[in-house]
Amino acid sequence: MTMELPAIARIAAALVAALLISFIATPVVKSIAQMVGAVDVPKDNRRMHNHPIPRMGGLAIFLGFLLSTLIFVPMSSSMRGMLLGGVIIVILGIFDDIYALPALPKLLVQIAAALVAVLHGNVIQVLSNPNIFSENPYWTLGSLAVPLSVIWIVAITNAVNLIDGLDGLAVGVATISSLTMLVIAMLVSENVVALMMAALAGGCIGFMPYNLNPAKIFMGDTGSTFLGFVLATVSIQGLFKFYTIISFAVPFLMLGLPLFDTCFAILRRLAKGQSPMAPDRSHVHHRLIDMGFNQKQAVAILYVISAILGLSAVVLTTSGALKAMVLLCALCLAGLISGKIFLSHNENHQEKTKEKESNDHAIESHDDLRDPPGGGKDGPSGKGTGEQS
């Protein structure tokens, strides 16, 4: 199925409108963030910046998305529920960016926001059966539909929040995910989903120039949790309802990077006897930084991984599971080879740096032996052979 030209023009208009609103609103939001004290001060080793930077920039993304959606997307019960839940998430994020709220109250409010969206019709009614040999092509969730839908929304909301650790990382990954869902929605003629994803992608792209390294403003929890909430809710409307194998795999491919990082973080913390909500410095982006990559390189690597997963999701939708798996394996192999080249380059660079530092230290030590600070026969006290009066 293909979309008609007027529908494509409307999608493009929704994206451009959200982009312009977000781009214009970001400097205003930055000033407001500084006025209300929503500023991220680097106080631990998890933070990659070395000076205070305003946060709460996600409010600009929200405004771009909201206004574009109200203009271009027809209202329905599920749409109103998603927008109302999104408003709750944004208000929570604003307070969190200003006052740094505890984890448990935030989780409870997120559950409440997810319930608002779910009770308005954003529910996963069925799941495709991953067992291709089964006679039943899909599972009907029944009474489990509401709790599983709430868990999905809350999980993705926090997954996107957890990867927001480097300049431009979360907004870039959210842009790639929303564009992936936009392409899939256009391919299957889901106009409403396509319009919403165009508005979300536009809001992210408009904010991105201010957030790329070196960042002038952070999106904060206001932005990262809102992006996760919208991606999770719209994925229910546009992906889970297909009664085929793709409805099980596509959302997990599209959101593969934040989901992997979240699952890995939870398992890592539980293995250490910590709370799953305890912050640490072992996320994927932290590990790339510790391996010797700078922020721009680490973000670029994670963009590529996210794009590979998104492209695989599109191919799975259009060409079937076999071609998608072949593509995913080929791209992963290419990624592994590229990663090995990058790692070898960084290791050689680090070895050369350490060797240079060692040589410099040896030269300094040799100079110290020739020219003791207390003086000697080479010169008066306090002056060595290398010092000129």
N, C-alpha and C positions, 0 to 999 in steps of 0.2 A: 504494500500500500504506500502511496506517495501523497504528500501534502500539496494542496493547491497554492498558487503564488500569493493570494491575499493572506492566507494563514501564515506563510513564511515571513511575509512583510510585517505582520502583526507581532510575530515572535522577535524579529529583529528590532522593531520599535520598542518592545518591552525591555530588551537588553540595553539598548542605547539610553533609554530614559532612566533606568536604574543606575547605569554607569555615570551619567552626568549628575544626577542628584547626589550620589555617593561621593563623587569627586569634589563637588562644590561644598558639600556639607562637612567633609572631613576637617578642614582648617577651623571651622566654627566649633565642631565637637572637640578639637584639640584645645581650643581656648577655654571651653567650658570645663574640660577635664582638669586643666591647671587651676581653674578657679575653685573647684569643689574638692581638690586634693586627690583626684584619681591619678596618681603618679606612681610608677613602678620604680622603686629605689633598689639598686642591686645590693642585697644584704646576705646572699649566700652563693655558693658555687654552682647552683643550678642555673643562675641567670648568666646570660652571655654578654650583657651590656655592662658598661663601666660608669654610666652616669644616669641620673634620673630621666625617665621618658614617660610622657603622658600615656595613659591607657584609656579604655572606654571607647576606642575608635570604632568598635563594632556598632555603635549607635548610628554612625553614618551608613553602614551597610544595611542596617535594619530600615532606615528611612528610605533608602533607594529601593529596597525590595518592597516595602509596604506600599509606597506611593505608586510604583509601577504595577504592582499586583492589583491595587484598587482601580487603576485606570484600565488595564487591559484584560484582566481575568474575570470571567463571570462568577458571581458569588453563589455558593451552595452551602449546605450545612457543614460538610466536611471542610470546605475552605474557611468558613467562619471559625470552626473549631481550631484549625491549624493556626490562624492568625491570632486568635485569643490566647492560645497556649504560647505562641511566640512572644506576645506582649508580656506575659507572665515571666517567661525566661529572660527577656531583655531587662525588665525591672529588677529581677533578682541579680542579673549580671552587673547592673549599675551599682547597686548597693554593695555587691561583692568587690567591685573595683575600687570603691571608696573606703569601705570598712573592713575588707578581708574577712568574710563570714566563715564560721566553722563548716566543716564538710557535711555533717549530718543534717543540719537545717536546710542546706542547699539541696541535698538529695531529696528531702521530703517535698520541697517546693517543685523540684523537677518532676517528681512522680505526680504531683497535683496537676502540673501543666500538661503532662502526657495524658493523664486521665481526661482532661478537658478535650484534647484533640481526639482521643479514642472514642469517647462517648458521643462525639458529634459525627462519627462514621468512619474515622480513619483506623480501621480494624483489619488485621490479617485474618481473613476468614479461612483460608486454605493454605497449605504448603504443598509444593510438588514433592513427590516421593523420590528421594535420590536413588532408591533401588530400582534400576531400570528393568529388572527381571520380575518385579511385582506386578500383579494384575491390577492393582489400584494405582492410577497415575498420580493421584494426589491424596493428601490427608485433610479431612475436615476437622478443624480445631474445636468447634463447639464451645463448651464452657471455658476452654483454655484461650480463646481468641483474645479476650480483653487483657488478661495478665501478660500473655506473651507479647502483645502489641505494646503495652506499657514498658516491658523490659527492653524491647528492641529500641524504642524511642529514647529511653533514659541511657541505654548503653551507648548508642551512637552519639548522643549529646555529649557525654563525658569523653568518648573516644576522640572526638575532634578537639575537645578542650585539652586533652593530655598531649597532643602533638604540637600544641602552640608554644614551642620553646625556642624557636629561632626566627629571626626577622623574615617575614614573608612566607613561612612554612605552612601554617594552617590555612591562610587565605589562598595560597596557591593550590594546595591539595583540595580544598573545598571547590575552587574554581574548576579544577580538572574533573572532580566528581560530578559537579552540576552540569558541566558541558557533556560529560558522558551520558548522563541521564537525559539531557536535552536531545542528543543525537538519537538515542534509543526511542524516546517518545515521538520524535518526528518520523522515525522509520515505521513505527506501529500506529501512527496517526492519533496519538494521545495529545490533542491540542492543549488542554488545560495544564497537563503536566509539563509540556514543552514551554508554555508561557511562564509558569512558575519558576522553572529552572533557568530560563532566559533572564528573568528578573533577578534571581539569586546570583547568577554568574556576572551580570552587569554590575550589581552592587559590590561584588568582590573585586572585579577588575578596576572599578573606579577608586577603590580604597588602596589598591596594591601599590601605586607609585609612592605613597606615603609610608608604606610598611616594609618595602624591600630594604635590604641592608645597604647603608646604615639607616635604620628605621627612625622616622620622625615621630611616630605615634604607634602604640600597640592597640590591637583590637580588644584585648582584655577578655575577661569572661563574658562580658556583654556580647562580644562578637563570636567567640569560639563556641560557646554553648548554643547561641542562636543558630549558627550555621549547622551544627550537628542536629539540632532539633528539626530544622526545616528539611534537611537531607533525609533524616529518618522518616519523617511524616510523609513527605512526598514519595519516598520509595514505596511506602505502603499503598499509596494511591496508584502508582504507575508501574510497579514491578512485581509485587507479590501476588497480584490478582490473576496472573496468567497461569493456566493449569498445565504447565509444561515444566520440564526440567530447568529451563532458564530462570523460572521464578525463584528457584532455590539458590542458584549460583550467582546470578547477576548482581544482586545487592552486596553480596560478600566480596565479589571481585571489585566492584566499583568503590567500595569503602574498605578495601583490603588493608591498606597501610595503617589507618587509625585503629582498625579492629585488631590487627596483629600486635601493634604496640601496646594496646590496652590489655589484651590477654597476657602478653609477655610480662607486663608490669605487675599484674595481679598475681600471677604464678611466682614471679621473682620475690615479691613482698611476702607472700604466704610462706614460701620456702625459708625466708629469713626470720619468720615469726613476727612479722610486722603487720599492721593493719593494711588491707588492700587500698585504703584511701590515703595512706601515708606518702608524702612526696619524697622523691629520691632523684638521683642524678644518673640514671642508667637507661633512659629512654634511647630509642634508636638514634635520634639526632645527637644526643650526648655522646654516644659511642663513636659516631662518625667524627665528632670534634676531637675526642680523645685519641683517635687513630691518626690524627695529623691534618685532617681537612679543615679549611677555614669555613666560616658560616656560609658563604656563597656556594662553595663546592658541595657542602653537605646538603643544602637546600636543593641544589640542582640534581643531585643523586636521588633524593627522595621524590622530586618532581618526576624524574624519569621512571622510577618504580611505579608511582601512582598512574602515570600515563600508560605504562605497559598493561597494568591491571585494567584500566578503563578501556583501552583498545581491545583487550581480550573479551571484555563484557559486550562490547559492540559486535564483535565478530561472532560471539556465542549467540547473540540475538538474531543475527542475519544469516549466518552460515551453518549453524549447528554445532554440537558439542565437539565433534572430532576435529574440525578445522580450528576451533577456538583453542583446543588443547595443544594442537601442533603449533599454532602461533605463540601461545603462552610459553611452551617449552623452548622454542627457537629464540624468543625475546629474552627469556631468562638466561639461556646459554650466552647470548650476546652480552647481557648485563654482567654475568659472572666474569667473562673474559675482560670486559672493560674495567670491572672492579679490580681484577687482579693487576691489570696494567696500572691503574691509579694507585693501588696499594704499593706496588713495586716502586713506582716513582716516588711516593711519599716516604717509603722506607729508605730509599737511596738518599733522598734529600735530608732526612733526619740523621742518617749515618754521617753524611758529609758535614752537617751542622755540628754534630757532636765531635767529629774529628777536628774541625776547625777550632771549636771551643777548647778542646784538649790541647791542641798545639799552642793556642794563645795563652792558655794557663801555664804550659811548660815554659814558654818564652818569658812570661812574667816572673815565674819562679826562678829561672836562670838569671834574669836581671836583678832579682832580689838578692841572690847569692853573690853576684858581682858587686852590688851596690847596697850594702847594708844601711838601714836607716840611721844607725848610730855613727856612721862615718868610718873611715879606715885610712889606709895609706894612700888611697886614690883621691881623697879630698877631705875637707874639713867636716866636722860633725854637722849632721843635718843636711849635707849636700853630697850627692854622689857624682859619679863621672858623667851621668847623663844630664845633670842640672847645670844651668848656666846662671851666674849671678847677674 
